[in-house]
């Protein structure tokens, strides 16, 4: 018996929403969809399906970024991309072992490792790293390791690249290149390890990674381009903060359910932990909205030249000496 219809619809809608976010901000598909998918399926089914899909989605995002942006950022992302390869291979081997011998620990690793990274993203941490190339090597290895085990790497990549002052298009081009390296390497390694031939049978029906891929792939054809287009009309920073905040709720819920189901933590303690995670996320979002700069009207209206009196034109900022400057209020 295949997956029940309700679950197929859930995965399709989840894929649509996650791909929209990915198209808008350049990442976020796995960090939104994987935590929810793991509530009903195991990593050996979820990971291969999502990695295969992301290999294709990341290729599209690289094409959309444009040749100019790819060329201008390639040398900066190369120190990250090269160590991604061994990291992804090692992580794939670890996943193949854990998904068989300790699947519950795999889920716990997913939730526990990405939650702090998502909260850091939601908080908008900014601190430029001077020795960027040197920092990229351990970062790339860690990203490859994390991605191949969890299918999630967007938050740490974005956290690093956001600190380096890249423009929006350059940021999307850089993150697409890194994610192509990790997703292609992981996909090939999964295939060699036989993970694409896995099968899960449970109360929700039976499913293989390829069958799950066939469910989640079609919505991406709508969500990804829609996100790219709508992003032009959004305040991307605000949209990203809201998405990461909601993502923290998802991951927090998944983490507490794993603690209850597999580690026998009391339900009251688990619920208290979840509420604490939600509270932290909401405080972060509240502080952002409270302190973000607002778009204000020009302090002095621009007067058409034709309406100016003859003679020396007055300074439009202060009405006096042009050497003075007007501090923004």
NUTORDO-935187 format. One record per residue (C-alpha): x, y, z; residue in one letter. Coordinates in steps of 0.25 Angstrom, whole numbers, padded with zeros to 4 digits, always signed. Example, Ala and Ser with C-alpha at 12.3 -4.5 7.8 and 13.67 -1.06 7.14 Angstrom:
BEGIN
+0049-0018+0031a;+0055-0004+0029s;
***
This chain:
BEGIN
+0000+0000+0000x;+0005+0014-0004x;+0005+0026+0005x;-0009+0030+0009x;-0015+0041+0001x;-0015+0051+0013x;-0001+0049+0015x;+0002+0051+0000x;-0005+0064+0000x;+0002+0069+0012x;+0016+0066+0006x;+0011+0073-0007x;+0007+0086+0001x;+0019+0085+0009x;+0028+0085-0003x;+0020+0096-0010x;+0022+0105+0002x;+0037+0102+0005x;+0040+0104-0010x;+0034+0117-0010x;+0043+0121+0002x;+0055+0116-0005x;+0052+0123-0018x;+0050+0136-0010x;+0062+0136-0001x;+0071+0126-0007x;+0070+0115+0003x;+0061+0109+0013x;+0054+0097+0006x;+0060+0086+0014x;+0061+0094+0027x;+0045+0096+0026x;+0041+0083+0020x;+0051+0072+0026x;+0047+0075+0041x;+0032+0073+0038x;+0035+0061+0029x;+0043+0054+0040x;+0031+0054+0049x;+0024+0043+0040x;+0036+0037+0032x;+0050+0032+0035x;+0063+0039+0030x;+0066+0027+0020x;+0054+0031+0012x;+0054+0046+0014x;+0068+0049+0012x;+0070+0043-0002x;+0057+0049-0007x;+0060+0063-0003x;+0075+0063-0007x;+0071+0058-0021x;+0060+0069-0021x;+0070+0080-0016x;+0081+0076-0026x;+0071+0080-0037x;+0065+0092-0030x;+0079+0098-0027x;+0083+0096-0041x;+0071+0105-0045x;+0075+0115-0034x;+0089+0116-0040x;+0083+0118-0054x;+0074+0129-0049x;+0085+0136-0042x;+0092+0139-0055x;+0106+0137-0061x;+0111+0150-0056x;+0108+0148-0042x;+0113+0133-0042x;+0126+0138-0048x;+0128+0149-0038x;+0126+0140-0026x;+0132+0127-0031x;+0146+0130-0025x;+0140+0134-0012x;+0132+0122-0010x;+0142+0112-0015x;+0149+0111-0002x;+0135+0106+0004x;+0132+0097-0008x;+0144+0089-0008x;+0144+0083+0006x;+0129+0081+0005x;+0132+0069-0004x;+0139+0060+0007x;+0130+0065+0018x;+0118+0061+0010x;+0124+0047+0007x;+0127+0044+0022x;+0114+0049+0026x;+0107+0040+0016x;+0114+0028+0022x;+0110+0032+0036x;+0095+0034+0032x;+0095+0020+0025x;+0100+0014+0038x;+0091+0022+0047x;+0079+0020+0039x;+0080+0005+0041x;+0085+0004+0055x;+0080+0017+0062x;+0069+0024+0054x;+0064+0031+0066x;+0078+0037+0069x;+0078+0042+0054x;+0065+0050+0056x;+0071+0056+0069x;+0083+0060+0062x;+0075+0067+0052x;+0067+0075+0061x;+0077+0078+0072x;+0088+0083+0062x;+0080+0092+0053x;+0071+0099+0064x;+0082+0108+0069x;+0086+0111+0055x;+0072+0115+0051x;+0071+0124+0064x;+0084+0131+0060x;+0079+0134+0046x;+0066+0139+0052x;+0074+0148+0061x;+0081+0154+0049x;+0095+0152+0054x;+0105+0161+0047x;+0120+0160+0049x;+0129+0161+0036x;+0140+0150+0036x;+0153+0156+0031x;+0161+0144+0027x;+0149+0139+0019x;+0157+0128+0011x;+0163+0122+0023x;+0149+0121+0031x;+0143+0115+0018x;+0151+0102+0019x;+0145+0097+0033x;+0132+0103+0030x;+0131+0096+0016x;+0135+0082+0023x;+0125+0084+0034x;+0114+0088+0024x;+0116+0076+0016x;+0116+0067+0028x;+0103+0074+0033x;+0096+0074+0020x;+0098+0059+0017x;+0093+0055+0030x;+0081+0065+0032x;+0079+0070+0017x;+0080+0084+0024x;+0091+0094+0022x;+0084+0107+0018x;+0085+0114+0032x;+0100+0112+0034x;+0103+0116+0019x;+0094+0128+0020x;+0100+0132+0034x;+0114+0132+0028x;+0111+0139+0015x;+0101+0150+0021x;+0113+0154+0029x;+0122+0157+0017x;+0113+0168+0011x;+0109+0162-0002x;+0098+0168-0010x;+0085+0160-0011x;+0088+0154-0025x;+0102+0151-0021x;+0097+0144-0008x;+0088+0135-0016x;+0098+0132-0026x;+0108+0128-0015x;+0099+0120-0007x;+0094+0113-0020x;+0108+0109-0024x;+0111+0103-0010x;+0098+0096-0009x;+0101+0090-0023x;+0114+0084-0018x;+0108+0078-0006x;+0095+0073-0012x;+0102+0066-0024x;+0112+0060-0016x;+0102+0055-0006x;+0093+0050-0016x;+0104+0042-0023x;+0109+0036-0010x;+0095+0032-0005x;+0093+0025-0019x;+0106+0017-0017x;+0102+0014-0002x;+0089+0008-0007x;+0080+0018+0000x;+0071+0021-0011x;+0066+0006-0011x;+0061+0007+0004x;+0047+0005+0007x;+0038+0009+0019x;+0026+0002+0023x;+0017+0007+0034x;+0003+0012+0038x;+0003+0022+0028x;+0006+0012+0016x;+0019+0009+0009x;+0028+0018+0002x;+0042+0018-0005x;+0051+0031-0007x;+0047+0031-0022x;+0032+0030-0019x;+0034+0042-0009x;+0041+0050-0019x;+0030+0048-0029x;+0021+0054-0019x;+0029+0066-0015x;+0035+0070-0028x;+0023+0075-0036x;+0020+0086-0026x;+0034+0092-0027x;+0031+0095-0042x;+0021+0105-0037x;+0027+0109-0023x;+0041+0112-0027x;+0039+0122-0039x;+0027+0128-0031x;+0037+0131-0020x;+0047+0137-0029x;+0037+0146-0035x;+0030+0151-0022x;+0044+0153-0016x;+0045+0166-0025x;+0033+0172-0017x;+0036+0167-0003x;+0045+0173+0008x;+0054+0161+0008x;+0060+0163+0021x;+0047+0164+0028x;+0042+0152+0020x;+0054+0144+0024x;+0053+0147+0039x;+0039+0143+0039x;+0042+0130+0032x;+0053+0126+0041x;+0045+0129+0053x;+0034+0120+0048x;+0045+0110+0045x;+0049+0110+0059x;+0035+0107+0064x;+0035+0095+0054x;+0049+0090+0059x;+0046+0092+0073x;+0033+0084+0072x;+0040+0073+0065x;+0051+0072+0076x;+0041+0071+0087x;+0034+0060+0080x;+0046+0052+0079x;+0050+0054+0093x;+0036+0049+0097x;+0035+0038+0088x;+0049+0032+0088x;+0056+0037+0100x;+0044+0036+0110x;+0044+0051+0114x;+0031+0055+0121x;+0021+0062+0113x;+0020+0073+0122x;+0035+0076+0122x;+0035+0074+0106x;+0024+0084+0105x;+0031+0094+0114x;+0043+0093+0106x;+0035+0096+0093x;+0028+0108+0099x;+0042+0113+0103x;+0047+0112+0089x;+0035+0119+0084x;+0037+0130+0094x;+0051+0132+0090x;+0047+0132+0075x;+0036+0142+0078x;+0045+0151+0086x;+0056+0151+0075x;+0045+0155+0064x;+0039+0166+0073x;+0053+0172+0075x;+0055+0172+0060x;+0042+0179+0057x;+0044+0189+0069x;+0058+0193+0064x;+0058+0192+0049x;+0060+0205+0041x;+0047+0210+0036x;+0045+0216+0022x;+0042+0231+0024x;+0038+0242+0014x;+0049+0252+0010x;+0052+0262+0020x;+0051+0274+0010x;+0043+0273-0002x;+0050+0274-0015x;+0047+0287-0022x;+0047+0287-0038x;+0058+0295-0044x;+0048+0303-0052x;+0041+0308-0039x;+0054+0313-0033x;+0056+0328-0032x;+0067+0334-0041x;+0081+0335-0035x;+0089+0325-0026x;+0081+0313-0023x;+0078+0310-0008x;+0084+0298-0002x;+0072+0288-0001x;+0076+0281+0011x;+0077+0292+0021x;+0074+0305+0014x;+0087+0311+0017x;+0101+0307+0015x;+0104+0295+0006x;+0115+0290+0015x;+0105+0287+0026x;+0099+0273+0027x;+0085+0269+0032x;+0086+0257+0042x;+0074+0247+0039x;+0064+0247+0050x;
***
